Amino acid sequence: MSFDYNILSNIRILLNPNLDCIWINIPKNGSSFVQKVLQDNGWRVPHPNSHDGLLRSNIRKFFILRNPLERFISGFAECFIEEPSVLSLLDNPTFLRILARNPVYDGHTTQQHLFIPDLRNSEHIFLGSSQPAQRFYYNLQEWVRAMGGQTDCGTWKDPTNPKDNDDNKLAINHKLREIIGSNKDLKLAIENFYSQDYDLLNKVKRVKYDG
């Protein structure tokens, strides 16, 4: 699995109080929520001089993963939230061909595997769009508790889906999802582009708790 070290310094991480585990932030994967829960438990940004070394080391690593296609749709809508004119672009066959060749527009659509330069000692919680958000919260709660922290986020009720909190984002999300659902070639091209992210789901240990 290749890695573009040009983005290494831009990857956000937190280090736990025991200095033996890092959380790696992958945009569009529950970032703000997970960061808040961890920081409430004493996780902090490490010293800049140790940042790159931690990412390349065999320290315990924790992160959130999503289905690559679902994350792309969500990330695309986030990227163009202030550009509602993209709705008309999605009707343009030329733009769709460009989209099929390179669906990356910013960090929200960058491949997930590029944020993980070293897979040793890694584990993830899966954030699925087809499961209740509370399932994700419960898994996160139990993981934090297993690490010696405290949180009751597993008892929280499902909040509004982030894609529903802006009309433009919702419209883009729905239209792109509809187009991909009816265009098999486009769907296959995007899935192929993110193939290493699908591999990542199988390569990295998944943390899951009963409850």
C-alpha positions as CSV (number, residue, x, y, z in Angstrom):
1,M,0.0,0.0,0.0
2,S,1.6,3.3,-1.1
3,F,1.6,6.5,0.8
4,D,2.0,10.1,-0.3
5,Y,4.3,11.6,2.4
6,N,3.5,15.1,1.1
7,I,0.4,15.0,3.2
8,L,2.0,13.5,6.3
9,S,2.4,16.8,8.1
10,N,-1.2,17.7,7.5
11,I,-2.6,14.6,9.2
12,R,-4.2,15.4,12.5
13,I,-3.5,13.1,15.4
14,L,-4.1,13.0,19.2
15,L,-1.9,11.1,21.7
16,N,-3.4,9.5,24.8
17,P,-2.4,10.3,28.3
18,N,-0.4,7.1,28.7
19,L,1.6,8.0,25.5
20,D,1.0,4.6,24.0
21,C,-1.8,5.2,21.4
22,I,-2.7,7.7,18.8
23,W,-6.0,8.6,17.1
24,I,-5.6,9.4,13.4
25,N,-8.2,11.8,12.1
26,I,-9.6,10.8,8.7
27,P,-11.9,13.6,7.4
28,K,-15.6,12.8,7.1
29,N,-15.3,9.9,9.6
30,G,-16.9,11.3,12.7
31,S,-13.9,13.6,13.2
32,S,-15.2,16.4,15.4
33,F,-17.3,14.0,17.6
34,V,-14.4,11.6,18.2
35,Q,-12.0,14.4,18.8
36,K,-14.3,15.9,21.5
37,V,-14.7,12.5,23.3
38,L,-11.0,11.8,23.3
39,Q,-10.0,15.3,24.4
40,D,-12.5,15.1,27.2
41,N,-10.4,12.1,28.3
42,G,-7.1,13.9,28.2
43,W,-5.9,13.1,24.7
44,R,-3.8,15.9,23.3
45,V,-2.0,17.0,20.2
46,P,1.6,15.7,20.4
47,H,4.6,17.9,20.1
48,P,5.2,18.8,16.4
49,N,8.7,17.3,16.5
50,S,7.1,13.9,17.3
51,H,4.2,14.0,14.9
52,D,5.7,12.4,11.8
53,G,7.6,9.8,13.9
54,L,4.5,8.7,15.7
55,L,2.6,8.2,12.4
56,R,5.5,6.0,11.0
57,S,6.0,4.1,14.2
58,N,4.5,0.8,15.5
59,I,2.6,2.7,18.3
60,R,-1.0,1.6,18.7
61,K,-3.1,3.4,16.2
62,F,-6.9,4.0,16.3
63,F,-9.1,5.5,13.6
64,I,-12.6,5.5,12.1
65,L,-13.3,3.9,8.7
66,R,-16.3,4.2,6.5
67,N,-17.6,2.6,3.3
68,P,-15.5,4.3,0.6
69,L,-18.4,5.0,-1.7
70,E,-20.6,6.4,1.1
71,R,-17.8,8.6,2.3
72,F,-17.1,9.9,-1.2
73,I,-20.8,10.9,-1.7
74,S,-20.8,12.6,1.8
75,G,-17.4,14.2,1.2
76,F,-18.3,15.5,-2.3
77,A,-21.4,17.2,-0.9
78,E,-19.3,18.7,1.9
79,C,-16.7,20.0,-0.5
80,F,-19.3,21.8,-2.7
81,I,-21.6,22.9,0.0
82,E,-21.1,26.6,-0.9
83,E,-21.3,25.8,-4.7
84,P,-24.9,24.8,-5.4
85,S,-24.2,25.3,-9.1
86,V,-22.5,21.9,-9.0
87,L,-26.0,20.4,-9.2
88,S,-26.1,21.4,-12.8
89,L,-22.6,20.1,-13.4
90,L,-23.8,16.7,-12.3
91,D,-26.1,16.7,-15.3
92,N,-23.1,17.2,-17.6
93,P,-21.7,13.9,-19.0
94,T,-18.2,15.4,-19.5
95,F,-18.1,16.3,-15.8
96,L,-19.2,12.8,-14.8
97,R,-16.4,11.4,-16.9
98,I,-13.9,13.6,-15.1
99,L,-15.4,12.6,-11.8
100,A,-14.9,9.0,-12.7
101,R,-11.2,9.5,-13.5
102,N,-10.4,11.5,-10.3
103,P,-13.1,11.9,-7.6
104,V,-10.7,13.7,-5.2
105,Y,-11.4,17.4,-4.6
106,D,-10.2,17.9,-1.0
107,G,-9.4,16.1,2.2
108,H,-13.1,15.0,2.5
109,T,-12.7,12.9,-0.7
110,T,-9.0,11.9,-0.3
111,Q,-8.5,8.1,0.0
112,Q,-8.7,7.0,3.6
113,H,-5.6,4.8,3.3
114,L,-3.4,7.9,2.6
115,F,-4.0,9.0,6.2
116,I,-2.4,5.8,7.6
117,P,1.3,5.6,6.6
118,D,2.0,2.6,8.8
119,L,-0.6,-0.1,9.5
120,R,1.2,-1.9,12.2
121,N,-0.7,-2.2,15.5
122,S,-3.8,-0.5,14.0
123,E,-7.5,-0.9,14.8
124,H,-10.7,0.8,13.7
125,I,-14.3,1.3,14.4
126,F,-16.6,1.2,11.4
127,L,-19.0,4.1,10.9
128,G,-21.8,2.7,8.7
129,S,-24.5,4.6,7.1
130,S,-26.9,1.7,7.2
131,Q,-26.7,1.2,11.0
132,P,-28.1,3.5,13.7
133,A,-25.6,6.1,14.8
134,Q,-26.0,4.9,18.3
135,R,-24.2,1.6,17.3
136,F,-21.2,3.7,16.4
137,Y,-21.5,5.7,19.6
138,Y,-21.7,2.5,21.7
139,N,-18.6,1.0,20.1
140,L,-16.7,4.2,20.7
141,Q,-17.9,4.4,24.3
142,E,-16.7,0.9,25.0
143,W,-13.4,1.4,23.3
144,V,-12.7,4.6,25.3
145,R,-13.7,2.8,28.5
146,A,-11.4,-0.2,27.6
147,M,-8.6,2.4,27.3
148,G,-9.3,3.6,30.8
149,G,-11.4,6.6,29.9
150,Q,-15.0,7.7,30.7
151,T,-17.9,8.6,28.4
152,D,-21.6,7.8,28.1
153,C,-21.9,8.6,24.4
154,G,-23.2,5.1,23.8
155,T,-26.5,6.1,25.5
156,W,-27.0,9.2,23.4
157,K,-30.0,9.2,21.0
158,D,-29.4,9.4,17.2
159,P,-28.7,13.1,16.3
160,T,-29.6,14.7,13.0
161,N,-27.5,13.1,10.2
162,P,-24.8,15.7,9.3
163,K,-25.8,15.5,5.7
164,D,-29.3,16.8,6.7
165,N,-28.0,20.0,8.4
166,D,-27.7,22.1,5.2
167,D,-30.1,22.3,2.3
168,N,-27.4,22.6,-0.4
169,K,-25.4,19.6,1.1
170,L,-28.6,17.5,1.2
171,A,-29.5,18.3,-2.4
172,I,-26.0,17.5,-3.6
173,N,-25.9,14.3,-1.6
174,H,-29.3,13.1,-2.9
175,K,-28.6,13.9,-6.5
176,L,-25.1,12.4,-6.6
177,R,-26.4,9.3,-4.9
178,E,-29.2,9.0,-7.4
179,I,-26.8,9.4,-10.4
180,I,-24.4,6.8,-9.0
181,G,-27.2,4.4,-8.3
182,S,-28.3,4.6,-12.0
183,N,-24.9,4.7,-13.6
184,K,-23.1,1.4,-13.1
185,D,-20.0,2.5,-15.0
186,L,-19.6,5.6,-12.8
187,K,-20.2,3.5,-9.6
188,L,-17.6,0.9,-10.7
189,A,-15.1,3.6,-11.6
190,I,-15.4,5.3,-8.2
191,E,-15.2,2.0,-6.4
192,N,-12.1,1.0,-8.3
193,F,-10.5,4.4,-7.5
194,Y,-11.0,3.7,-3.8
195,S,-10.1,0.0,-4.0
196,Q,-7.3,0.4,-1.5
197,D,-9.8,1.8,1.0
198,Y,-11.9,-1.3,0.6
199,D,-8.8,-3.4,1.2
200,L,-8.1,-1.3,4.3
201,L,-11.4,-2.4,5.8
202,N,-10.3,-6.0,5.6
203,K,-6.7,-5.5,6.6
204,V,-7.2,-3.6,9.8
205,K,-8.6,-5.1,13.0
206,R,-12.2,-3.9,13.5
207,V,-13.3,-3.1,17.1
208,K,-16.9,-4.1,17.8
209,Y,-18.7,-4.6,21.1
210,D,-22.0,-6.4,21.9
211,G,-24.7,-4.3,23.4
